[in-house]
Amino acid sequence: MDTGDNLKYFAIIDYPSYEIMSEYSKKSSERKMNSKIVLDILTTIGNKSGMQVIPTEDTNCCIMVEGGKYAFACLSNPQFAQRFCRTVLTELKVAFYQQVPGAAEHAAKKEDIPSRLLSDFALKHSNPRDFDKVAEANNKIQEVSIKLQEELKKVAGEKEKLEDLELKSSEMSASAKGFEKSSADLEGMMKCRNYKLCFIIGCVVVAILLYIFVPIIKSAAS
């Protein structure tokens, strides 16, 4: 199989009006048929945003709806891996926003799109072997990025643990101070209660002694 035939058709579509802004077909005779396949599938998808790969009888149709304004589509042979189609459309979206004036503001027009944008893009990514090298490099970058994010998450987790320990330490310190104050207050109350009890006992003893000795003293005086 000719590797140049892997990517058969590209299209950039105004969404949701379904007007094709720019298209490229490997075989000019199949342009209308390919555009009909893409538009029919896009109509079936409706307003679902994101990336979808829909296999048909003799082709894979990969469609990305972006920002509710544009849709990017490509048709490839079934042998062309779906992961390639997804990455190709992602790169096409980036190129579109970089090269087309007004794209970021959703104000791009047909005449703003470079005439060779899609044909050059199809030629660049037609060979899966070459594309694998790019994909492998991208995968390594993604792996390093994922590991870096994991390490950052670990650092953030350790920081949260330290903050929790500091918070618990502060809470324990505050509790200890509160307990110390409560203990001092309780000790003062107990001392005051003991003084009152001693005073009452002393009064009772004096009263009893007076009750006993006063009559005796009176009798002795008589």
PATORMI-363473 format. One record per residue (C-alpha): residue number from 1; residue in three letters; y, z, x. Coordinates in steps of 0.25 Angstrom, whole numbers, plus 5000, padded with zeros to 4 digits. Each point is the difference from the previous one (the first is absolute). Layout:
N
{pos = NUM | code = ALA | Y = Y | Z = Z | X = X} $
...
# end
This chain:
222
{pos = 1 | code = MET | Y = 5000 | Z = 5000 | X = 5000} $
{pos = 2 | code = ASP | Y = 5014 | Z = 4996 | X = 5005} $
{pos = 3 | code = THR | Y = 5007 | Z = 5013 | X = 5003} $
{pos = 4 | code = GLY | Y = 5013 | Z = 4994 | X = 4996} $
{pos = 5 | code = ASP | Y = 4995 | Z = 4999 | X = 4985} $
{pos = 6 | code = ASN | Y = 4998 | Z = 5015 | X = 4999} $
{pos = 7 | code = LEU | Y = 5014 | Z = 5002 | X = 4994} $
{pos = 8 | code = LYS | Y = 5002 | Z = 4989 | X = 4989} $
{pos = 9 | code = TYR | Y = 5013 | Z = 5004 | X = 4993} $
{pos = 10 | code = PHE | Y = 5012 | Z = 5009 | X = 5001} $
{pos = 11 | code = ALA | Y = 5010 | Z = 5003 | X = 4989} $
{pos = 12 | code = ILE | Y = 5013 | Z = 5009 | X = 4998} $
{pos = 13 | code = ILE | Y = 5002 | Z = 5002 | X = 4986} $
{pos = 14 | code = ASP | Y = 5012 | Z = 5005 | X = 4992} $
{pos = 15 | code = TYR | Y = 4994 | Z = 5012 | X = 4992} $
{pos = 16 | code = PRO | Y = 4999 | Z = 5001 | X = 4988} $
{pos = 17 | code = SER | Y = 5006 | Z = 4986 | X = 4996} $
{pos = 18 | code = TYR | Y = 4988 | Z = 4994 | X = 5008} $
{pos = 19 | code = GLU | Y = 5008 | Z = 4989 | X = 5006} $
{pos = 20 | code = ILE | Y = 4995 | Z = 4996 | X = 5013} $
{pos = 21 | code = MET | Y = 5011 | Z = 5001 | X = 5011} $
{pos = 22 | code = SER | Y = 4992 | Z = 4994 | X = 5011} $
{pos = 23 | code = GLU | Y = 4986 | Z = 4996 | X = 5003} $
{pos = 24 | code = TYR | Y = 4991 | Z = 4993 | X = 5010} $
{pos = 25 | code = SER | Y = 4987 | Z = 4994 | X = 4998} $
{pos = 26 | code = LYS | Y = 4991 | Z = 4995 | X = 5011} $
{pos = 27 | code = LYS | Y = 4996 | Z = 4988 | X = 4992} $
{pos = 28 | code = SER | Y = 5012 | Z = 4994 | X = 4992} $
{pos = 29 | code = SER | Y = 4990 | Z = 4995 | X = 4990} $
{pos = 30 | code = GLU | Y = 4996 | Z = 5014 | X = 4996} $
{pos = 31 | code = ARG | Y = 5014 | Z = 5006 | X = 4999} $
{pos = 32 | code = LYS | Y = 5001 | Z = 4999 | X = 4985} $
{pos = 33 | code = MET | Y = 4986 | Z = 5005 | X = 4998} $
{pos = 34 | code = ASN | Y = 5002 | Z = 5012 | X = 5010} $
{pos = 35 | code = SER | Y = 5014 | Z = 5004 | X = 4993} $
{pos = 36 | code = LYS | Y = 4993 | Z = 5000 | X = 4987} $
{pos = 37 | code = ILE | Y = 4989 | Z = 5009 | X = 5005} $
{pos = 38 | code = VAL | Y = 5010 | Z = 5010 | X = 5005} $
{pos = 39 | code = LEU | Y = 5009 | Z = 5000 | X = 4988} $
{pos = 40 | code = ASP | Y = 4989 | Z = 5001 | X = 4991} $
{pos = 41 | code = ILE | Y = 4995 | Z = 5012 | X = 5008} $
{pos = 42 | code = LEU | Y = 5014 | Z = 5006 | X = 5001} $
{pos = 43 | code = THR | Y = 5002 | Z = 4999 | X = 4985} $
{pos = 44 | code = THR | Y = 4986 | Z = 5007 | X = 4998} $
{pos = 45 | code = ILE | Y = 5005 | Z = 5011 | X = 5009} $
{pos = 46 | code = GLY | Y = 5012 | Z = 5003 | X = 4992} $
{pos = 47 | code = ASN | Y = 5010 | Z = 5010 | X = 5006} $
{pos = 48 | code = LYS | Y = 4990 | Z = 5007 | X = 5009} $
{pos = 49 | code = SER | Y = 5007 | Z = 5002 | X = 5014} $
{pos = 50 | code = GLY | Y = 4993 | Z = 5001 | X = 5013} $
{pos = 51 | code = MET | Y = 4989 | Z = 4991 | X = 5006} $
{pos = 52 | code = GLN | Y = 4988 | Z = 4994 | X = 4993} $
{pos = 53 | code = VAL | Y = 4989 | Z = 4991 | X = 5005} $
{pos = 54 | code = ILE | Y = 4994 | Z = 4992 | X = 4989} $
{pos = 55 | code = PRO | Y = 4987 | Z = 4991 | X = 5004} $
{pos = 56 | code = THR | Y = 4999 | Z = 4987 | X = 4992} $
{pos = 57 | code = GLU | Y = 4989 | Z = 4990 | X = 5001} $
{pos = 58 | code = ASP | Y = 5003 | Z = 4994 | X = 5013} $
{pos = 59 | code = THR | Y = 5012 | Z = 5008 | X = 5005} $
{pos = 60 | code = ASN | Y = 5006 | Z = 5013 | X = 5002} $
{pos = 61 | code = CYS | Y = 5014 | Z = 5003 | X = 4993} $
{pos = 62 | code = CYS | Y = 5008 | Z = 5011 | X = 5007} $
{pos = 63 | code = ILE | Y = 5013 | Z = 5004 | X = 4992} $
{pos = 64 | code = MET | Y = 5010 | Z = 5010 | X = 5004} $
{pos = 65 | code = VAL | Y = 5011 | Z = 5004 | X = 4990} $
{pos = 66 | code = GLU | Y = 5011 | Z = 5006 | X = 5007} $
{pos = 67 | code = GLY | Y = 5012 | Z = 5008 | X = 4994} $
{pos = 68 | code = GLY | Y = 4999 | Z = 4994 | X = 4986} $
{pos = 69 | code = LYS | Y = 5007 | Z = 4987 | X = 5005} $
{pos = 70 | code = TYR | Y = 4991 | Z = 4992 | X = 5009} $
{pos = 71 | code = ALA | Y = 4986 | Z = 4997 | X = 5001} $
{pos = 72 | code = PHE | Y = 4993 | Z = 4995 | X = 5013} $
{pos = 73 | code = ALA | Y = 4987 | Z = 4992 | X = 4998} $
{pos = 74 | code = CYS | Y = 4989 | Z = 4993 | X = 5009} $
{pos = 75 | code = LEU | Y = 4987 | Z = 4993 | X = 4997} $
{pos = 76 | code = SER | Y = 4989 | Z = 5000 | X = 5011} $
{pos = 77 | code = ASN | Y = 4986 | Z = 4996 | X = 5001} $
{pos = 78 | code = PRO | Y = 4990 | Z = 5011 | X = 4996} $
{pos = 79 | code = GLN | Y = 4996 | Z = 5001 | X = 5015} $
{pos = 80 | code = PHE | Y = 5014 | Z = 5004 | X = 5004} $
{pos = 81 | code = ALA | Y = 4999 | Z = 5015 | X = 4999} $
{pos = 82 | code = GLN | Y = 5008 | Z = 5007 | X = 4990} $
{pos = 83 | code = ARG | Y = 5006 | Z = 5010 | X = 5010} $
{pos = 84 | code = PHE | Y = 5006 | Z = 4988 | X = 5007} $
{pos = 85 | code = CYS | Y = 5006 | Z = 4995 | X = 4987} $
{pos = 86 | code = ARG | Y = 5006 | Z = 5014 | X = 4997} $
{pos = 87 | code = THR | Y = 5006 | Z = 5001 | X = 5014} $
{pos = 88 | code = VAL | Y = 5005 | Z = 4985 | X = 5000} $
{pos = 89 | code = LEU | Y = 5008 | Z = 5003 | X = 4987} $
{pos = 90 | code = THR | Y = 5006 | Z = 5013 | X = 5005} $
{pos = 91 | code = GLU | Y = 5005 | Z = 4992 | X = 5012} $
{pos = 92 | code = LEU | Y = 5005 | Z = 4989 | X = 4991} $
{pos = 93 | code = LYS | Y = 5008 | Z = 5010 | X = 4992} $
{pos = 94 | code = VAL | Y = 5006 | Z = 5006 | X = 5013} $
{pos = 95 | code = ALA | Y = 5004 | Z = 4986 | X = 5004} $
{pos = 96 | code = PHE | Y = 5006 | Z = 4996 | X = 4987} $
{pos = 97 | code = TYR | Y = 5009 | Z = 5012 | X = 5000} $
{pos = 98 | code = GLN | Y = 5004 | Z = 4998 | X = 5014} $
{pos = 99 | code = GLN | Y = 5003 | Z = 4985 | X = 4999} $
{pos = 100 | code = VAL | Y = 5005 | Z = 4998 | X = 4986} $
{pos = 101 | code = PRO | Y = 5014 | Z = 5004 | X = 4997} $
{pos = 102 | code = GLY | Y = 5002 | Z = 5009 | X = 4988} $
{pos = 103 | code = ALA | Y = 4985 | Z = 5003 | X = 4999} $
{pos = 104 | code = ALA | Y = 5002 | Z = 5015 | X = 5002} $
{pos = 105 | code = GLU | Y = 5010 | Z = 5000 | X = 4988} $
{pos = 106 | code = HIS | Y = 4990 | Z = 4992 | X = 4991} $
{pos = 107 | code = ALA | Y = 5011 | Z = 4988 | X = 5000} $
{pos = 108 | code = ALA | Y = 4992 | Z = 4990 | X = 5009} $
{pos = 109 | code = LYS | Y = 5000 | Z = 4985 | X = 4995} $
{pos = 110 | code = LYS | Y = 4991 | Z = 4989 | X = 5002} $
{pos = 111 | code = GLU | Y = 5009 | Z = 4993 | X = 5009} $
{pos = 112 | code = ASP | Y = 5002 | Z = 5012 | X = 5009} $
{pos = 113 | code = ILE | Y = 4985 | Z = 5000 | X = 5004} $
{pos = 114 | code = PRO | Y = 4998 | Z = 4992 | X = 5013} $
{pos = 115 | code = SER | Y = 4992 | Z = 4988 | X = 4998} $
{pos = 116 | code = ARG | Y = 4989 | Z = 5003 | X = 5010} $
{pos = 117 | code = LEU | Y = 4999 | Z = 5014 | X = 4998} $
{pos = 118 | code = LEU | Y = 4986 | Z = 4999 | X = 4992} $
{pos = 119 | code = SER | Y = 4994 | Z = 4988 | X = 5008} $
{pos = 120 | code = ASP | Y = 5003 | Z = 5007 | X = 5014} $
{pos = 121 | code = PHE | Y = 4994 | Z = 5013 | X = 4994} $
{pos = 122 | code = ALA | Y = 4988 | Z = 4993 | X = 4996} $
{pos = 123 | code = LEU | Y = 4998 | Z = 4993 | X = 5013} $
{pos = 124 | code = LYS | Y = 5002 | Z = 5014 | X = 5007} $
{pos = 125 | code = HIS | Y = 4989 | Z = 5007 | X = 4993} $
{pos = 126 | code = SER | Y = 4990 | Z = 4989 | X = 4997} $
{pos = 127 | code = ASN | Y = 4990 | Z = 5004 | X = 5011} $
{pos = 128 | code = PRO | Y = 4993 | Z = 5013 | X = 4997} $
{pos = 129 | code = ARG | Y = 4996 | Z = 5002 | X = 5014} $
{pos = 130 | code = ASP | Y = 5014 | Z = 5000 | X = 5005} $
{pos = 131 | code = PHE | Y = 5004 | Z = 5008 | X = 4988} $
{pos = 132 | code = ASP | Y = 4989 | Z = 5011 | X = 5003} $
{pos = 133 | code = LYS | Y = 5007 | Z = 5003 | X = 5014} $
{pos = 134 | code = VAL | Y = 5013 | Z = 5002 | X = 4992} $
{pos = 135 | code = ALA | Y = 4993 | Z = 5009 | X = 4990} $
{pos = 136 | code = GLU | Y = 4993 | Z = 5007 | X = 5011} $
{pos = 137 | code = ALA | Y = 5013 | Z = 5004 | X = 5007} $
{pos = 138 | code = ASN | Y = 5006 | Z = 5004 | X = 4986} $
{pos = 139 | code = ASN | Y = 4988 | Z = 5009 | X = 4997} $
{pos = 140 | code = LYS | Y = 5001 | Z = 5007 | X = 5014} $
{pos = 141 | code = ILE | Y = 5015 | Z = 5002 | X = 4997} $
{pos = 142 | code = GLN | Y = 4996 | Z = 5006 | X = 4986} $
{pos = 143 | code = GLU | Y = 4990 | Z = 5009 | X = 5006} $
{pos = 144 | code = VAL | Y = 5010 | Z = 5005 | X = 5010} $
{pos = 145 | code = SER | Y = 5010 | Z = 5002 | X = 4989} $
{pos = 146 | code = ILE | Y = 4989 | Z = 5007 | X = 4991} $
{pos = 147 | code = LYS | Y = 4996 | Z = 5010 | X = 5012} $
{pos = 148 | code = LEU | Y = 5015 | Z = 5002 | X = 5003} $
{pos = 149 | code = GLN | Y = 5002 | Z = 5004 | X = 4985} $
{pos = 150 | code = GLU | Y = 4988 | Z = 5009 | X = 5000} $
{pos = 151 | code = GLU | Y = 5005 | Z = 5007 | X = 5013} $
{pos = 152 | code = LEU | Y = 5014 | Z = 5002 | X = 4993} $
{pos = 153 | code = LYS | Y = 4993 | Z = 5006 | X = 4988} $
{pos = 154 | code = LYS | Y = 4992 | Z = 5009 | X = 5009} $
{pos = 155 | code = VAL | Y = 5013 | Z = 5005 | X = 5006} $
{pos = 156 | code = ALA | Y = 5007 | Z = 5001 | X = 4987} $
{pos = 157 | code = GLY | Y = 4988 | Z = 5008 | X = 4995} $
{pos = 158 | code = GLU | Y = 5001 | Z = 5010 | X = 5012} $
{pos = 159 | code = LYS | Y = 5015 | Z = 5001 | X = 4998} $
{pos = 160 | code = GLU | Y = 4997 | Z = 5004 | X = 4985} $
{pos = 161 | code = LYS | Y = 4990 | Z = 5010 | X = 5005} $
{pos = 162 | code = LEU | Y = 5010 | Z = 5006 | X = 5009} $
{pos = 163 | code = GLU | Y = 5010 | Z = 5001 | X = 4990} $
{pos = 164 | code = ASP | Y = 4990 | Z = 5007 | X = 4990} $
{pos = 165 | code = LEU | Y = 4997 | Z = 5010 | X = 5011} $
{pos = 166 | code = GLU | Y = 5015 | Z = 5003 | X = 5002} $
{pos = 167 | code = LEU | Y = 5002 | Z = 5001 | X = 4985} $
{pos = 168 | code = LYS | Y = 4988 | Z = 5010 | X = 4999} $
{pos = 169 | code = SER | Y = 5005 | Z = 5008 | X = 5012} $
{pos = 170 | code = SER | Y = 5014 | Z = 5001 | X = 4994} $
{pos = 171 | code = GLU | Y = 4993 | Z = 5004 | X = 4986} $
{pos = 172 | code = MET | Y = 4992 | Z = 5011 | X = 5007} $
{pos = 173 | code = SER | Y = 5012 | Z = 5005 | X = 5008} $
{pos = 174 | code = ALA | Y = 5008 | Z = 5001 | X = 4987} $
{pos = 175 | code = SER | Y = 4988 | Z = 5007 | X = 4993} $
{pos = 176 | code = ALA | Y = 4999 | Z = 5010 | X = 5012} $
{pos = 177 | code = LYS | Y = 5015 | Z = 5003 | X = 4999} $
{pos = 178 | code = GLY | Y = 4999 | Z = 5002 | X = 4985} $
{pos = 179 | code = PHE | Y = 4987 | Z = 5009 | X = 5002} $
{pos = 180 | code = GLU | Y = 5008 | Z = 5008 | X = 5011} $
{pos = 181 | code = LYS | Y = 5012 | Z = 5002 | X = 4990} $
{pos = 182 | code = SER | Y = 4991 | Z = 5003 | X = 4989} $
{pos = 183 | code = SER | Y = 4992 | Z = 5011 | X = 5009} $
{pos = 184 | code = ALA | Y = 5014 | Z = 5006 | X = 5004} $
{pos = 185 | code = ASP | Y = 5004 | Z = 5001 | X = 4985} $
{pos = 186 | code = LEU | Y = 4987 | Z = 5006 | X = 4996} $
{pos = 187 | code = GLU | Y = 5001 | Z = 5010 | X = 5011} $
{pos = 188 | code = GLY | Y = 5014 | Z = 5004 | X = 4996} $
{pos = 189 | code = MET | Y = 4995 | Z = 5002 | X = 4986} $
{pos = 190 | code = MET | Y = 4988 | Z = 5008 | X = 5004} $
{pos = 191 | code = LYS | Y = 5009 | Z = 5009 | X = 5008} $
{pos = 192 | code = CYS | Y = 5010 | Z = 5002 | X = 4989} $
{pos = 193 | code = ARG | Y = 4989 | Z = 5003 | X = 4990} $
{pos = 194 | code = ASN | Y = 4994 | Z = 5010 | X = 5010} $
{pos = 195 | code = TYR | Y = 5014 | Z = 5007 | X = 5001} $
{pos = 196 | code = LYS | Y = 5001 | Z = 5001 | X = 4985} $
{pos = 197 | code = LEU | Y = 4986 | Z = 5005 | X = 4999} $
{pos = 198 | code = CYS | Y = 5002 | Z = 5011 | X = 5011} $
{pos = 199 | code = PHE | Y = 5013 | Z = 5004 | X = 4993} $
{pos = 200 | code = ILE | Y = 4993 | Z = 5001 | X = 4986} $
{pos = 201 | code = ILE | Y = 4989 | Z = 5008 | X = 5007} $
{pos = 202 | code = GLY | Y = 5010 | Z = 5009 | X = 5007} $
{pos = 203 | code = CYS | Y = 5007 | Z = 5003 | X = 4986} $
{pos = 204 | code = VAL | Y = 4987 | Z = 5003 | X = 4993} $
{pos = 205 | code = VAL | Y = 4996 | Z = 5010 | X = 5011} $
{pos = 206 | code = VAL | Y = 5014 | Z = 5007 | X = 5000} $
{pos = 207 | code = ALA | Y = 4999 | Z = 5001 | X = 4985} $
{pos = 208 | code = ILE | Y = 4986 | Z = 5006 | X = 5000} $
{pos = 209 | code = LEU | Y = 5005 | Z = 5010 | X = 5011} $
{pos = 210 | code = LEU | Y = 5012 | Z = 5004 | X = 4991} $
{pos = 211 | code = TYR | Y = 4991 | Z = 5001 | X = 4988} $
{pos = 212 | code = ILE | Y = 4991 | Z = 5010 | X = 5008} $
{pos = 213 | code = PHE | Y = 5010 | Z = 5008 | X = 5008} $
{pos = 214 | code = VAL | Y = 5012 | Z = 5001 | X = 4991} $
{pos = 215 | code = PRO | Y = 4993 | Z = 5010 | X = 4990} $
{pos = 216 | code = ILE | Y = 4994 | Z = 5008 | X = 5011} $
{pos = 217 | code = ILE | Y = 5014 | Z = 5002 | X = 5006} $
{pos = 218 | code = LYS | Y = 5005 | Z = 5004 | X = 4987} $
{pos = 219 | code = SER | Y = 4989 | Z = 5010 | X = 4998} $
{pos = 220 | code = ALA | Y = 5002 | Z = 5006 | X = 5014} $
{pos = 221 | code = ALA | Y = 5015 | Z = 5001 | X = 4997} $
{pos = 222 | code = SER | Y = 4998 | Z = 5008 | X = 4987} $
# end
